[in-house]
Amino acid sequence: MRLRALAITVAGLTALAAPSASAATTHDPLAGAQWGLDQIHAEQAWQTSTGAGQVVAVVDTGVDLDHPDLRSQLVPGATFTCGGGPAPCGNGDWRGPDGVGQDTDVHGTHVAGIAAAAANNGVGGAGVAPDAKIMPVKVLEDGQGDFAEIGAGIRYAADHGADVINLSLGAQPGSQLLTLLGLQAQAKDAVEYARDKGVVVIASAGNETAPLCDTPAWERGAMCVAATDRAEKKASYSNFGLKLDFKAVAAPGGAGDGTCEGDIVSTVPRGTGTKCGDADYDALAGTSMAAPMVTGVAALLTAQGRTAEQVEQALIDTAHAPGSDKTGQFSLLTGHGVIDAAAAVAQPIPQP
């Protein structure tokens, strides 16, 4: 069974302390195109937390390590795409022997930028947690990987200082049965391992318009994220936010219309962008883009000293029904609703 990245194209499936004064708002060139930050009230949250001191692990296809919006954010990562061999099987620069960001790194680079691209550095846009660090953990090659490699990457992140793990990947609908029956456990056990170590695990719901969250979002210990469009409706492609423990929310993932205006703008390997007027950035859509929005907010919350359980509760309690300010409701379509970064960081931290 293979797992795959969860971004979409028009044609179909493809392979987040104390705030810094400079990040209280953003004046980056692509700020006007970042409607997702507006939808989740990210800039208002930066008055309270910018994610400083936190590490976000992007367990994905790899990252362009020299991207101008990401290179100041990076901490060491690892590679787990072993071609069937034992993991781990590599470390360091996975962009190719010439050191140039390649098309196969687009997904992970885009996800990383959504979560934690630098703010107010004069290029591109800003991540949801602009003062968090990014740990790039490569577990997908050409957009696909297996449970063993993904499980190894999750465990590596949990053991090497990640505060939040982002999993913008998933198996086909129906694969939940494999984990329920104990037929496939590497990724499931790794998610539980990370969560039991106090790491927040955020995962994409999937892009098949299916009723259940894909695995690993389905698993205990992960929070499932459905996608919304610019109008704050569930995106047409998004799976529903439904799982056994009801830990599910929604966040901006884009319409899937292939435009810079309708989809989510973020970093891509240098020179590969086509839609947004800057070759180092592009617009993609999918629950892959929605998950790092939540991951970024989770980093804002962990920076406040919240436990993983407290982070999850803050996200759930402050999420609102799409198109409404009502909280405390659960929908089959979007789980507890659209996350609100400003409300989440303002929620009082429970005292022992």
VEXDRENKOL-794393 format. One line per 8 residues: for each residue x, y, z of C-alpha. Coordinates in pm, 1 decimal, decimal comma, always signed. Example, Ala and Ser with C-alpha at 12.3 -4.5 7.8 and 13.67 -1.06 7.14 Angstrom:
<rs>
+1230,0:-450,0:+780,0; +1367,0:-106,0:+714,0
</rs>
This chain:
<rs>
+0,0:+0,0:+0,0; +138,1:+336,1:-106,1; +61,6:+679,0:+43,4; +69,4:+997,3:-160,4; +87,4:+1374,2:-133,8; -251,7:+1543,8:-114,1; -238,4:+1849,1:-337,5; -461,0:+1869,2:-644,4
-439,5:+2027,0:-985,3; -718,8:+2118,7:-1220,7; -668,0:+1781,2:-1387,0; -698,4:+1588,9:-1058,0; -485,3:+1434,9:-787,5; -108,9:+1489,2:-772,5; +141,3:+1356,5:-621,3; +347,7:+2695,2:+1324,6
+642,3:+3258,7:+2225,5; +666,6:+3588,5:+2217,9; +591,8:+3785,8:+1903,7; +863,9:+3968,5:+1715,5; +783,4:+4331,6:+1646,7; +861,4:+4292,9:+1277,5; +606,3:+4014,1:+1237,9; +306,3:+4188,0:+1393,0
+182,0:+4233,0:+1037,4; +314,7:+4147,5:+694,2; +406,1:+4367,1:+399,6; +554,3:+4097,7:+179,3; +496,0:+4131,1:-196,5; +242,8:+3845,5:-216,4; +55,8:+3939,2:+103,4; -248,7:+4051,2:-92,0
-287,4:+3706,4:-243,8; -275,8:+3524,5:+91,0; -648,5:+3514,0:+158,2; -599,0:+3200,6:+367,3; -418,8:+3404,2:+635,8; -716,8:+3638,9:+643,6; -967,3:+3356,0:+670,1; -799,0:+3213,2:+981,9
-711,9:+3558,3:+1131,7; -340,6:+3479,3:+1139,0; -210,1:+3836,4:+1148,3; -429,1:+3917,7:+1449,4; -282,9:+3612,5:+1624,5; +74,0:+3739,3:+1564,8; +10,9:+4013,5:+1821,4; +20,5:+3730,1:+2076,5
+238,9:+3457,1:+1922,6; +445,6:+3408,9:+1608,0; +564,0:+3055,8:+1682,9; +911,3:+3159,0:+1800,2; +1116,8:+2871,8:+1938,5; +900,7:+2602,1:+1782,8; +994,5:+2336,9:+1527,3; +750,7:+2222,0:+1260,6
+838,3:+1894,3:+1090,3; +722,8:+1880,5:+729,2; +708,1:+1506,8:+661,5; +669,4:+1519,0:+286,4; +855,3:+1521,0:-47,8; +1148,3:+1737,4:+64,4; +1211,1:+2112,5:+60,8; +1414,5:+2352,5:-153,0
+1676,6:+2425,2:+113,3; +1796,9:+2747,5:-52,3; +1458,1:+2907,5:-110,5; +1482,7:+3274,6:-1,4; +1163,9:+3250,2:+209,6; +1266,3:+2922,9:+378,2; +1643,9:+2898,9:+422,1; +1643,2:+3117,0:+738,3
+1374,1:+2892,7:+885,4; +1540,6:+2553,0:+845,9; +1677,6:+2311,0:+1102,6; +1840,0:+1977,8:+1009,0; +1611,4:+1711,1:+869,2; +1647,1:+1364,4:+721,1; +1560,1:+1149,8:+421,8; +1367,6:+822,0:+442,9
+1297,0:+736,0:+80,4; +1491,1:+414,5:+68,6; +1354,2:+230,7:-232,5; +1264,6:-67,2:-18,8; +1587,5:-59,3:+183,3; +1620,7:-0,2:+558,5; +1535,8:+343,5:+692,8; +1693,7:+588,1:+750,3
+1891,8:+582,0:+430,6; +2016,2:+936,9:+382,9; +2041,5:+1290,0:+513,6; +2084,2:+1644,9:+389,4; +2022,6:+1786,7:+43,3; +1769,8:+1588,7:-158,6; +1722,0:+1843,8:-439,1; +1940,7:+1666,5:-688,5
+2316,2:+1659,2:-752,4; +2316,8:+2008,4:-900,5; +2162,9:+2157,6:-586,4; +1870,5:+2303,7:-778,6; +1515,3:+2275,3:-647,2; +1329,8:+2029,5:-866,8; +968,0:+1970,7:-963,1; +950,3:+1664,8:-739,2
+1013,6:+1892,5:-435,6; +719,2:+2122,8:-516,1; +472,8:+1966,8:-272,4; +694,3:+1971,6:+38,1; +829,6:+2318,4:-40,1; +477,1:+2453,4:-81,4; +357,9:+2292,8:+243,5; +660,1:+2426,0:+435,0
+596,4:+2781,5:+317,1; +231,8:+2773,8:+423,6; +328,5:+2667,7:+774,9; +631,9:+2884,7:+840,2; +772,4:+3097,5:+558,0; +956,4:+3407,3:+684,9; +760,4:+3732,0:+712,3; +861,4:+4084,6:+611,0
+1182,3:+3983,8:+439,3; +1095,7:+4157,5:+113,1; +1015,6:+3841,6:-84,1; +705,6:+3632,7:-139,1; +456,8:+3589,9:+140,8; +442,3:+3479,6:+504,5; +376,0:+3151,6:+679,4; +111,2:+3107,4:+947,5
+389,2:+3078,8:+1212,0; +656,9:+3306,2:+1062,8; +903,1:+3268,4:+1351,9; +883,5:+2888,0:+1374,8; +1154,7:+2664,3:+1230,9; +1103,1:+2399,0:+964,5; +1242,5:+2045,9:+990,2; +1229,1:+1892,2:+640,7
+1176,4:+1515,3:+655,6; +1161,0:+1348,1:+316,6; +939,0:+1038,8:+304,4; +785,9:+1071,7:-44,0; +953,9:+1033,5:-381,9; +765,2:+1151,3:-689,3; +473,1:+1218,1:-455,4; +451,0:+864,0:-316,9
+589,2:+663,6:-27,0; +513,8:+358,6:+184,3; +397,3:+315,3:+542,1; +741,2:+209,6:+668,7; +919,5:+516,6:+530,7; +648,9:+753,1:+653,5; +646,8:+588,2:+994,8; +1025,2:+623,2:+1016,9
+1002,5:+991,5:+924,6; +736,3:+1058,9:+1188,0; +943,7:+886,6:+1457,7; +1256,1:+1078,4:+1351,9; +1071,4:+1409,9:+1384,9; +930,4:+1316,5:+1725,1; +1275,4:+1211,2:+1849,4; +1462,6:+1514,7:+1714,5
+1276,7:+1810,8:+1857,5; +963,8:+1862,4:+1650,7; +682,0:+2037,1:+1837,2; +432,8:+1985,4:+1554,1; +436,4:+1731,4:+1272,1; +259,9:+1803,1:+942,9; +140,4:+1509,5:+730,9; +4,1:+1636,7:+400,1
-26,3:+1283,3:+269,6; -263,6:+989,9:+284,1; -362,3:+648,7:+159,1; -660,0:+566,9:-59,2; -1010,4:+554,4:+94,5; -1072,2:+217,2:+251,3; -719,0:+188,2:+385,2; -853,5:+271,9:+731,4
-962,1:-91,1:+747,4; -600,5:-205,2:+724,8; -509,2:-20,1:+1041,8; -831,7:-109,6:+1220,9; -761,0:-478,0:+1158,5; -394,1:-446,2:+1248,6; -281,3:-539,0:+898,5; -78,8:-219,6:+856,2
+67,2:-47,0:+1162,4; +391,9:+138,8:+1082,3; +240,5:+483,3:+1023,6; -41,7:+429,0:+1275,1; +201,4:+331,9:+1550,6; +435,0:+619,4:+1460,8; +152,0:+874,8:+1487,7; +59,7:+736,7:+1829,9
+427,9:+734,8:+1931,4; +467,4:+1101,8:+1839,0; +145,6:+1205,7:+2010,9; +235,1:+1010,0:+2324,7; +567,1:+1202,0:+2331,7; +368,6:+1527,0:+2339,0; +403,3:+1619,6:+1972,4; +101,1:+1764,6:+1791,8
+25,1:+1568,9:+1473,1; -175,8:+1737,9:+1196,5; -282,0:+1545,4:+885,3; -476,5:+1604,7:+564,2; -826,4:+1461,2:+531,4; -782,1:+1362,0:+165,2; -903,5:+1482,7:-172,2; -1151,8:+1214,8:-281,0
-1475,3:+1373,8:-147,0; -1500,0:+1064,7:+71,2; -1692,1:+1063,9:+401,5; -1398,4:+956,0:+619,9; -1058,0:+1110,2:+683,3; -783,1:+918,7:+503,3; -519,9:+739,5:+706,0; -299,2:+867,0:+875,8
-542,2:+1153,5:+954,7; -783,6:+878,4:+1058,5; -552,4:+748,2:+1331,7; -563,0:+813,3:+1705,9; -321,9:+1093,8:+1784,1; -370,9:+1285,1:+1458,3; -596,2:+1582,6:+1395,0; -772,9:+1556,7:+1059,6
-801,0:+1869,2:+841,8; -1061,3:+1924,2:+570,9; -1024,8:+2206,6:+317,1; -1227,5:+2522,1:+258,6; -1235,8:+2756,7:-38,5; -1214,9:+3136,4:-43,2; -1588,5:+3161,9:+34,1; -1531,6:+2947,4:+346,5
-1725,0:+2655,0:+204,9; -1594,6:+2300,4:+210,8; -1383,4:+2262,8:-100,5; -1547,8:+2039,8:-359,2; -1263,5:+1785,9:-361,4; -1213,2:+1764,4:+16,7; -1294,4:+1456,5:+219,8; -1531,7:+1512,6:+508,8
-1390,6:+1578,3:+857,0; -1512,4:+1251,7:+1005,0; -1312,1:+1011,0:+1221,0; -1378,0:+794,0:+1524,2; -1241,3:+1036,2:+1785,6; -1399,7:+1343,0:+1616,1; -1067,4:+1532,2:+1617,7; -1124,1:+1719,3:+1293,4
-1126,5:+2081,1:+1180,6; -1112,9:+2271,8:+850,9; -879,2:+2532,4:+704,6; -816,4:+2710,1:+373,3; -709,5:+2467,2:+103,7; -815,3:+2648,2:-213,4; -1084,0:+2594,4:-471,8; -882,4:+2371,7:-701,1
-951,7:+2601,2:-996,4; -585,2:+2636,8:-1090,1; -571,8:+3014,1:-1035,4; -353,1:+3228,5:-812,0; -667,7:+3398,2:-681,3; -862,4:+3084,7:-591,7; -589,6:+2856,3:-462,6; -322,9:+2882,2:-191,3
-7,3:+3080,4:-272,6; +317,1:+2954,0:-122,7; +679,7:+2871,5:-190,0; +788,5:+2628,9:-460,4; +1139,1:+2523,5:-572,8; +1308,1:+2824,7:-725,4; +1214,4:+2884,3:-1084,7; +920,5:+2643,1:-1100,5
+630,2:+2883,5:-1030,6; +387,5:+2968,0:-1311,4; +73,0:+3145,1:-1185,9; +144,5:+3428,0:-941,1; +399,2:+3648,4:-1116,2; +700,4:+3515,9:-923,8; +884,1:+3205,5:-1036,9; +964,9:+3106,1:-674,6
+597,4:+3088,8:-572,2; +285,1:+2921,0:-700,5; -76,7:+2848,0:-613,6; -188,3:+2493,1:-534,9; -499,5:+2346,2:-378,3; -580,1:+2044,0:-166,4; -616,2:+1924,5:+188,6; -234,4:+1922,6:+168,8
-254,8:+2301,5:+177,8; -518,5:+2307,7:+454,5; -315,6:+2090,5:+696,0; -13,4:+2326,1:+724,5; -252,0:+2614,0:+797,6; -354,3:+2421,0:+1109,5; +4,6:+2313,7:+1173,3; +107,3:+2679,4:+1174,9
-162,1:+2768,5:+1427,6; -59,9:+2468,2:+1638,2; +295,3:+2612,9:+1650,0; +156,6:+2948,7:+1763,1; -11,8:+2759,2:+2046,9; +281,3:+2537,5:+2146,0; +491,5:+2854,7:+2161,8; +261,1:+2962,7:+2444,2
+361,6:+2655,0:+2643,3; +46,4:+2454,8:+2573,1; +53,7:+2076,5:+2577,8; -50,9:+1877,5:+2273,0; -388,6:+1809,0:+2431,8; -435,1:+2177,9:+2510,9; -342,8:+2270,8:+2154,2; -598,7:+2031,1:+2010,8
-865,7:+2158,5:+2249,7; -795,1:+2523,1:+2166,5; -819,7:+2450,6:+1794,0; -1148,4:+2264,4:+1840,5; -1309,0:+2505,1:+2089,6; -1242,6:+2816,0:+1879,2; -1322,5:+2672,1:+1534,6; -1641,7:+2807,9:+1384,3
-1903,1:+2677,9:+1146,0; -1825,0:+2787,9:+787,5; -1990,9:+3119,8:+708,5; -2089,9:+3170,0:+1071,8; -1936,5:+3278,1:+1402,2; -2091,9:+2984,7:+1586,3; -1850,1:+2760,3:+1774,4; -1902,7:+2433,5:+1958,0
-2072,1:+2259,4:+1667,0; -1967,4:+1946,6:+1479,6; -2040,0:+1894,6:+1112,5; -1984,8:+1581,2:+908,1; -1843,0:+1801,9:+633,8; -1587,4:+2014,9:+820,6; -1554,2:+1861,3:+1165,6; -1558,7:+2130,9:+1434,5
-1531,8:+2398,2:+1166,6; -1283,1:+2654,2:+1035,4; -990,1:+2728,2:+1264,6; -941,4:+3077,5:+1409,1; -579,0:+3152,1:+1501,1; -655,3:+3476,6:+1687,2; -928,5:+3318,4:+1899,6; -714,9:+3011,3:+1967,0
-409,9:+3200,3:+2099,0; -643,7:+3421,7:+2308,4; -807,1:+3122,8:+2478,4; -690,2:+3099,6:+2840,9; -436,5:+2825,3:+2904,1; -577,7:+2572,4:+3153,1; -395,9:+2576,1:+3485,7; -308,7:+2253,8:+3669,0
</rs>
